[in-house]
Each structure stands twice: as C-alpha cells, then as structure tokens.
Amino acid sequence: MFDSRRIQHLNDAQYKSWNILYWTEWALRTEWNCGLAYASEYALQKKQKLIPLITIDNEYQHENIRQLIFLIESIDELRTSYHDAGLTLSVIYGKTREIIEKIVKKNDIGMIVASATYVRYFRDILTHFGDTLSLPIVLVDDASLLPPWIASDHVEYGAYTLRKKYWNTVTMLTPERNISPEKVECTQTHDDLWKVAKSSWYKKYLSELTDISCGNANKFIGGESHAEKHWNTFKKEKLPYYDTARKNPNEENTSLLSPYLHFGCISPLQIYHECSQLKTWNSKLETSLIGFLEECLVRRELAINMWYYEKHPDQWNCLPDWVIKTLDEDREKQTSLLTQNEYSLDDLKHGRTEDPLWNAAQHELVRTGKIHGYVRMYWGKQLLRWFRDWKKAYWIGVYLNDTYAIDGCSPNGYTGIAWCFGKHDRPFPPKKTHYGLVRSMTFGGMKKKFDVEKYIDKWS
Ligand SMILES: Cc1cc2nc3c(=O)[nH]c(=O)nc-3n(C[C@H](O)[C@H](O)[C@H](O)COP(=O)(O)OP(=O)(O)OC[C@H]3O[C@@H](n4cnc5c(N)ncnc54)[C@H](O)[C@@H]3O)c2cc1C
C-alpha cells in the first residue's frame, strides 16, 4: 500500500486480537491518509472494529483562537468525509492521555495506530503508551513526504545539507496512487463532542482552551475541500508563474496552503504525486515547479527535521554558536543605541513602530492571520534592531507569530523565526550593527524588490 518505512513501532508488543484505535491530531483528511488506511486495512484483515478518534486537548494550550476555529471547521467537514467513506469519527474534548486510557479499557483495544505528530506534548503521550501498555503502538508519518527519521538522523545544518539526500530517497517512498481507507465497521465512543449542541460548547470550549483576544481572521476556512480548492486554483492558475510571481507581496501568487498543510487537510504526498503527473511541461513550468517543491517539500521538511531532532525547537537555543557569539558581541557594543528604540509588546501588536513597512506587515498578520512570505522575513529580522536583549526579540517573534498566525505554532513557524536569526543560513560578513554576522534586510533593499509604498497603503 505504501512503504513500510513510513511506520514506526513504539514498542515490541504483539497484536493478539481486538479492535483498532486510530488517533490523529494533524491528519484532518480521509484521502492520502496513510495512518487511516493502515488502521482500516488492519481492522478489515483481522475482522475487527475500528475506532477513529480526534481529541481536542484541554491541557495543550498552545494554539491561537484562529487555529482552533480552523481546526473545528476542519473537523466538522471531516465527519462528513468519514461518513462518505463508510466510517464514523469520534471527537472528544478533554485530556488526550485520559481519553485514550479510557477507550483502551472500555473498548477492547488491541492496537493503537497514530498519525505522527511532531509536537512534543503529543509525542510524549504516545511514548508513555508505548512504555506502559502491552499492545502495539504504531506511528505512521502523514505530515511529510519523507518521514524525518528516514530523511536524516540528526539536526541538518541547512537546506543544502538535506536537499540531495532528500531527492535521492524520496522516489522510493512515494505511493503511485491515492491511498483511501477501507470501509470497516466502526465503534463510536460515548461522550462524542459533536453530540453536544454546538451553540453551547463552541464559545465555552474556545475560551477555556486559549486566549481569545486576538479574534478570528476570516481569510481561511478549515477543511479538506477548502484545501483542495486552494490547491487546484494554485496548480491551474499560479504554479506556472510561481518562480517569479511569488516574490510580489502586493499580489496573491503563492499557494496559501500553509495552514492546510499544518493541520493535514492536504497531504504532501498528494501534492508531490500531482506535480509529477503534470502533463504540459515547458521550461517555465519546470523552473516554477522546482521552486515550489523546494519550498513545499525541502524547506518544510527541513523545519520538521529541526522539530524532530532539536531539543528546543521553539527557543533561541537552537541557533548555531556563531549567531549567539556575534549577537552577544554586538550587544556589548551597542547597548545605549538599542535601549533608545525598545518598543513595548503593545506597540508591536498594534504596529506602532518607526518602520511603516513593519507596521503594515503586522497589520496584515493581525487582519488576515498571515504575512506574505517575502515580507515575513523582513518582519522577523527587524526585531533584532529594537531590543537590547536579542533573546527577548526572539521570544517576541515567536510570540507574535504564534498569537496571530493561522499557520503558527508549527515547525515552519519556529524555523521561520530561527531563520531570521541565522538558523539554516551562513554567516554574512562583515559584522553589522544589531545583527552581528546574521544576514540583514533593509527598508532600502525591500524598496528595490517591490512596490513597498503600495503594500504600506494597502495595510495601513
Ligand atoms: C518570520 C517567519 C515566520 C514564518 N512563520 C510561518 C508559520 O508560522 N507557518 C508556516 O507554515 N510558515 C511560516 N513561515 C514560512 C513561509 O513564510 C510560509 O510557509 C509561506 O509564506 C506560506 O505561504 P504559502 O502557503 O502561500 O506558501 P507557498 O510559497 O505557496 O509555499 C508552499 C508551502 O511550502 C512551505 N513553505 C514555504 N516557504 C517556506 C519556508 N521558508 N520554510 C518552510 N516551509 C515553507 C509552506 O508549507 C507553504 O504552504 C515563516 C517564515 C518567516 C520568515
């Protein structure tokens, strides 16, 4: 069905009998879903029932309100897709660990199949079950084209160290057609969230789960069908021009897939498969395709590599030594200058700095939940100019991205901030004020690349 190296066994327990529990947090789709396909096929072979489960965890308070709404919209649609595939999905609110323990006890579970999650909180839960339950715990990678444990066995230094290995290995791991779940008998668990009237739980759970002060952003609607719509429009109308058109922040020429990829509403396997099937090749399309696959696969999976192997993927400690050293040295010299310009978190949230381009980017983020990729780099890097303590600048970048970005709280988000501070990049001598040897981006430089005034007018 698909390459078995996509699977990890978290313990040595043998399957004896009984039902199969399929649990996912970030594979919100039925098609091209290796974990669901594996679990349903196993249940069919063993003539057992399947329990497909999503938990909305009330202990994991990391997502912002925009993401939670996106998640709930996606799950709402997913219930219909499961139904159309002849399956019944359970959605339970509470502590994931307790929910799974309860289901295992009550429903004669003989095996747990989970879609791979790179978030430590959920990985720890699975490891705990692997250590304590005497039934097989199986992890299936659905988030990447090349599972991180196959792509590399260490934290990669940069895209150039991953790229070659990546393309040499990928072809072996790509299924040749869609992977759909088998139609099997499902058991629904009792306290299904969707059975509670929506109006009463919606507000209550959202406010219990997260800080709701940043408000919703309506630009993106969660769900497999919306992901498909974005992907099809992009493939047909924008992909052939991606190479050049993506660099213009005044137009929407990129795929807008980042939140859908993050929540698994669309699979990188599907994207890769369909790109390789494109018929009308010419040199322009080829250059654009290479550029797109570099972002969507290599860069995205470089971020997953960092998340998978780095001890502190969301903190400054993941930065290379040369960054830490040269930023520290810079601060020793520049203290008075930097203190003068330091902004409060409130100023930054409301886009009240001396830099109109940074303010416009922040407004775009607050209003839409996203910043155009090119301006996003500038937005992240400017923070280094304004804080005496560069570690505080780093924390603020992570905080703003996680609070407002619909694709935030993700490996890409943490790598994006880290890149602005020199991760996955090389030193750029000579040393510059505020930046040490980290690559800088300036207002003047941005003006040469695109119509900055138009962008500022649009978002101010
Ligand atoms: C400071 C900063 C913060 C960022 N925060 C996030 C974030 O929270 N979530 C997020 O998904 N991306 C983040 N990025 C990376 C990038 O900006 C976005 O992935 C991209 O803008 C998403 O738009 P798109 O889907 O239209 O991208 P496209 O250009 O259409 O690219 C397709 C896909 O490739 C992946 N991708 C594109 N660029 C990168 C990149 N540089 N690194 C890793 N993967 C990439 C994304 O999954 C994206 O959806 C950040 C970058 C920076 C500099």
The ligand as a Gaussian input file, in Angstrom:
#p B3LYP/6-31G(d) Opt

LIG

0 1
 C        9.437000      35.046000      10.407000
 C        8.785000      33.927000       9.638000
 C        7.724000      33.248000      10.190000
 C        7.116000      32.199000       9.494000
 N        6.080000      31.541000      10.085000
 C        5.493000      30.514000       9.445000
 C        4.432000      29.806000      10.063000
 O        4.028000      30.115000      11.184000
 N        3.886000      28.763000       9.381000
 C        4.293000      28.410000       8.127000
 O        3.748000      27.462000       7.543000
 N        5.316000      29.049000       7.526000
 C        5.922000      30.091000       8.132000
 N        6.945000      30.754000       7.523000
 C        7.433000      30.276000       6.203000
 C        6.725000      30.904000       4.973000
 O        6.715000      32.293000       5.104000
 C        5.290000      30.400000       4.813000
 O        5.281000      28.989000       4.808000
 C        4.651000      30.842000       3.490000
 O        4.670000      32.228000       3.398000
 C        3.231000      30.304000       3.452000
 O        2.526000      30.822000       2.349000
 P        2.058000      29.860000       1.169000
 O        1.373000      28.670000       1.728000
 O        1.298000      30.679000       0.197000
 O        3.480000      29.436000       0.612000
 P        3.984000      28.884000      -0.788000
 O        5.031000      29.807000      -1.282000
 O        2.877000      28.576000      -1.699000
 O        4.750000      27.537000      -0.377000
 C        4.087000      26.285000      -0.287000
 C        4.324000      25.677000       1.080000
 O        5.710000      25.478000       1.297000
 C        6.019000      25.666000       2.675000
 N        6.981000      26.778000       2.794000
 C        7.048000      27.903000       2.058000
 N        8.085000      28.671000       2.456000
 C        8.676000      28.020000       3.484000
 C        9.790000      28.289000       4.321000
 N       10.539000      29.381000       4.181000
 N       10.103000      27.404000       5.286000
 C        9.394000      26.273000       5.448000
 N        8.323000      25.949000       4.676000
 C        7.979000      26.810000       3.706000
 C        4.716000      26.023000       3.375000
 O        4.171000      24.862000       3.952000
 C        3.858000      26.539000       2.234000
 O        2.478000      26.385000       2.465000
 C        7.588000      31.817000       8.207000
 C        8.667000      32.499000       7.649000
 C        9.255000      33.544000       8.353000
 C       10.411000      34.248000       7.742000

